[in-house]
Amino acid sequence: MSTLKVNAIRQTAASSDAITLASDGSCTVKATNNLSNRNFIINGAMQFAQRGSSFTATGDEYTLDRWRHSHGSSFNFDTTTTQESSGPDGFGNSLKITPDSVVTPSGGENGIIEQYIEGQNLQGLAFGTSSAKSVTVSFYAKSAASNANDQYTVWVQMYNSAGNRFIKNKAFTVTASWQRFSITFTGNTSENIINTNAIGLRLGLILSSGPDDIAAEKTSWEDSNFWTSVTGQSNFMDNTSNEFHLSGVQVEAGDVATDFEHRSYADELLSCQRYFFMIADGSVQTSAGIADGRFLGAGEVDFMVQFPVTMRTTPSIYQVTGGNYFKIMYAGYNQYVDGNWTLQYQHPNGTSHYATPDSNGSADKPAQIVLQNAAARLGYQAEL
């Protein structure tokens, strides 16, 4: 904490997110956050949805970039998640999730929206030392009228270098209007956060929990591998008219929720592309050129891609393929790929691909690979 004097026209007490102004004119800084790069969450404003803007899922699946629809045990988390073109003031987008069927969780079943954060990005928290910093989670949320005043749970789980996990949680109550929630978790002075590109921290918003996973609030870091909700947890899945809307999610060091960090569109997209990069999306543009390639042999066409940013790890392929989804062209030759693409020689900065066209071409001939169907997708994933 630091204090400085300011000239005040009126000697009245005041406060803001970052300072407290006393009646004598002294100004106490309540946080020491960086002015930029303070939000550990990526795509907290829900701007990016490279995989698509609507998802139906019952289990584990990535939806909007970096956001994961997750379930615990065998829970049927039967929902639709969409990217909405509206949000609280200052936000152009939000995530909306709705139940597709009425489901009551039992035992240790759970339904969660969550994001994983790399451990190497969290070392400034100084966990495992006497200087461990608090972590403040803030977000905007609202419900439908049918589930207004429902109670849900903010849950955080940290991973240490030995592979152990520790959790804390806190309840929050939604209404049918946008609210900004702010929850501070004190730092862990006993356990460090793993310093690798693996999971260091998980932020989860628990919407449904079975009775085995509902307990008193975890105010101290508890060694646990379970999603645990706070006593009073509501079941989001009890009505198909229910809705949960989310935007402006921020996780930062310190005990104050600062204004949401709006990073530039380009910077945020590159951060998303570290984990997922879509090179070809027919719903955006068909008949689009993907890359130049060549026939390695008469029955194999290859092409290479350089990623726009180094991915978190060597990626796997993400694809939606089918008959005539991708065209192979050169002078006098127009054929299609009816099977899947296969990655080879892949690494975090790029990859080569190969596939078999419908009919043989000529070895060593150059070729163009062109997207040919609105349903076609080709991407790369290196998610946590």
N, C-alpha and C positions, 0 to 999 in steps of 0.2 A: 504494500500500500504506500502511496506517495501523496503528499499534500502540497498544494501551491496556493498562493493568494491571487485572487482576481478582483478587478474593479467591478463592483456591482452597483447598478443604478438603484436597485431596491434591495435592502438588506433582508431578504426573506429566504427561508430554507427551500431548496428545490432538489430534484434528482432527475437522472436520466439512466439509460442503460449502462453508461460507462462511468458517470461521475455522480457524486453527491455534493451539492452546494449548500454550505451552512449559512446561517444568517449573518455570521461575521465576515462573509466573503471568502472563506477558505473553501478550496475545491479538492475533494478527495477522489483520487482515481480508484475505481472499484475493480478494474481488470487491467491486465498487461498484455492483452491479445495483440498479435500482429495486425497491421492494417489490411494485409492481403494474405491469401493462402492460409487462412485460419480455419476454414471449414474442411473437416476430414471427409465429409460426405461428398460423393460425386453425383451429379444430376439431382440434387436436392430440390430444384425447381421443376423437375419432371419435364424438361424441354425435349429430351431425346428418347426416341423409341425406335431404334434401328430394326428390331425384329418385327415390328408391327404396332398398331395402335389399339388392338383388342385381343384378349387372350381368355380362353376358357380352360380352367385347370382344376384338378382335384388333389394334386400332389405337389411336387417340387418343380418349379419352372421359373426361369427368368422372364420378366415381362418388360416393362420400361427399362431402359439401360440402367444397370447396376442394381435394380430392385428385384428381389426374389420372392415369389409366392411359395411358402414353405408349410409343411405339415409335420406334426409330431405323431409318432406311432402310426397307426393305420387310419388316421382320421380322414374322412372324406370331405376335404376342404373345397367343396364344389362351388366355384365362384366364377364370375367374369370380371376381369380387370381391364380398364380402358384408360387411355390418355385423353384427358378432357382439355378442351381449348378455353378453359376458364380457371380462375383461382381467386385467392384473396387479393386485396388491393396490392398492386405491385408485382403480380405474378400472372403470366399468360397461360400457364398450364397447371394441371393437377393430376394426381392418380385417383381413380375412382374404382372401388371394388364393391360388388353386390353378390349376395348369395343366389345360386341357381336352384337350390333345393333346401328344405329345412332339415338340419342335421343337429343332433345333440351329441356333443363329445362325451366320451366315457373314459375311465382310467386315466392314462397319461396322454390322451390325444390333444392336439393343439392345432390352431390355424394362425399363421403369422405372416406379416409383411416385414422383410428384413433386408439389410445390406451388410456385406462383409468389408472390412477395412484392412489393408495390408499392415503387418506389424512394423515394417521399416518406416512407414509414414507416421508412426505414433511415438517415436523415441523421445520427442520433446516433452512428453508428459512426465518423463522421469519416474515412471512406476518402478517399484522395487527399491526406491531410495527415500531418504527422509525429506527430499524435495518434491515428492510426487504431487502433481497438480490435480486439482479437481477437473472433472469433465462435465460440461453443460450441454444438454440435449435440448434443442428447441425445434418446434414445427408448428405448422398451421393444420388444423383438422376441423371437420364438421361431419354431421350425420344427416340422415333423412329424418322426417318427423317420426317415423315408426320406431327408430332406435335412439331418439334424443334422450339424453341423460343416461345413456349406457356407460358403464365403466369398463375401460380396457387397461392394458398394462404396457408401460415402456420397460423394456428388458435389455440389459447390456451384459455381454459376456466377453471377458478377456482371456487370451491364451498366453501362457508363459513359455519360456524357452525349454522347459522340461515336458511340455505337452499337456500340462494341467490347465483346467478352465475354472474361472471364478466369475460369479454373477452378482448383480444387484438389480433391483427393480423398483418401480413406482407406479401407482395408479393414476389415471387421468379420466375425466368425464367429458364426453362430447355433447354438443347441442346441435341444433339444426342451423346454426350460424357459424361462420368461420371464427375460430379463436386461435390465438398463439399460446402454445404451452411451453413452459420452460422448466426443466428438471435438472438439478445439479447432483452429480455423484462424486463424493470425495475420492481422491486418488488412493491407489493401493501402494502403501509404503513397504509392503512385505514381498510382493511378487512383481517381477519384471514383465514386460511385454516382449514376445519373441521378435527378434530383429532380422526378419527375412521377408520375402515376398509372399509368405503364407498368411493365413488369417491371424490378425492381432487383436481385433475387436469386432464383435457383432452387435449391431443395433437392431432390435426387434420390436415391432408393435404387435402385441399378442391380442387377437380379436376373439379367440375362442379357446377354452381350456377345459379338459376333463377334471373331475374332482380330485384326482391324485396329484394334480399339478397346481392346485390353488392353495395358497398358504399366506401367512402374515408377510408383510413387506420385508424384503431383504435389505437391511440398512447397512450391513457389513458385507465385505466381499466373502462370499461363500463358495467353497470348492464344490463345483457342481457341473454336470453335463446336461442339465435338464432346463427346458423352458419352464419357468415358474411364474404364475400370475398371482396378483395380490387379491386377498380375500375381498369378495364383493364383485369379482370379475363377471361381466355379462357374456352372454353367448350371442355373438354377431350373427350366427347362422340360424336364429330362431324365427326368422321372417324373411321371405324373399323380397319384401319391400325395403329392407334395410340397406343403407349405404354408408360407406366410409370414404371420405375425401381427404387427401393428404397433399401438402406442398410445403415449400420453404423449409425443408429439413436441414438442420445444421447440428454438427457435433464439433465442439471447440474446447480448447484448454481454458481453464479459469472457472470462476463461480458466477459469471454473469453471462446472460444471453445477449450478445451484441446483435446489431442489425444483420439480417441475412446477407451473406456475401454473394452478390450477383457478379459472377465472373463473366468474361466475354464469351459469346457463343462459340467462337473458334477454340478458345482454350478449354472450355468444358467438353466440347466434342472430342478433342484429342485425348482428354482424360478418360472419356468413355471408351475410345478406340483402343486404349491399352488393354481392355478386357474383352471387347467385342468390336469387330470391324466388318461391316457389310459392304462388299465390293459390287454386288449386283442384286437389285431389287426390282423385279418386274412390275410391282405395284406402283413404283415411282416413275419408271421409264422403260418401256419395251423397245426393241430394236436398237438398244444401246450397245456400243462397242465396249467390251470388257478389257481385252488385251490383245497384243500381237503374240502369235505363237508359231509353232512349226510342227510338221510331221516328223517325229523321231524315226518312225518306220511307217510303212504304208497303212498300218492299222492302229496307229497311236498318235494322237495329237497332244502336244504339251504347250503350256505357257507358264510364265513366271509373274509374280506380283511382289512388289515392295510395299510393306505396310507404311502408313503415314506416321506411325509412332512405334517405338519399341514396345511390343506386347509384354504382358507380365511374365509369361513363360511361353514355351513352344506351343502354338495353338493346335486345336483340332478343327476339323472342317464342320461348318454348319451349312446345310444345303436342302433345298426343296427342288427336286428334279422330276422329270417325266418325259414322255414322248415329245420330241421337237421343242424342248425348253431352251436349248442352246444350239446355235447354228455355227458351223465351221465353213469358212469361205476363203477361196483364192480363185484366181483366174480360171473360169471354166468348171469350178467345183463348188457345189453348195449342198452340204449334208448336215445331219443333225447328230447330237449326242443323246441317246435314249437312256443311258445308264447314269451312274454317279461319277463325279469327279473324285480322284484319289490324290491326296497330298503326298509329296515326296521331297526330301531334302529340306523340310521345313525347319525354321528357326524363329526366334522372336522378332526378327526384322523382315522376314519375307518367306516365300515358299514357291515351290514348283508344283504344278498339277499335271495329271494326265487322264485321258479318257479314250474310249474307243468310239469312233464315229460309225454311222450306219453302214457306210461302205468305204473301202480303202481309198486312200489318197496316194500321193507320191512322196516317198521318203525325201526328207530335207527340204520340202517345199514350205515356204512361209504361209501362214494362215492367219485369219482374223477370227476371234471368238466373239460372237454377238448374242446378246440376250434376246429371247424370242417368245416369251410367254409371260403374262402378267402374274402368274403364280410362282414363277421361278425365283429362287433365292440362292445366293452363294456368299458365304461369309466365314469368319474365323473367330473362335472363341478361346479365351485364356482366362476364364473366370476363376475366382477363388473357390 
